[in-house]
Amino acid sequence: MRIWVKDVLDMLASGASEAEILESCPYLEREDIQASLEYAARQVDHAVLSLAK
């Protein structure tokens, strides 16, 4: 079964613990939660440009 990364992030953002997520989604593993966080971190990673005047 598949679950959207956003769904995992929403659960974490709402305060659900890793144990609660794993209990409510028994097809997930701890590594899936970690992979969701790593994916999200890569998506928001961006270069910061400093433009001097």
Secondary structure, DSSP 8 states (H G I E B T S, - for coil): ----HHHHHHHHHTT--HHHHHHH-TT--HHHHHHHHHHHHHHH---------
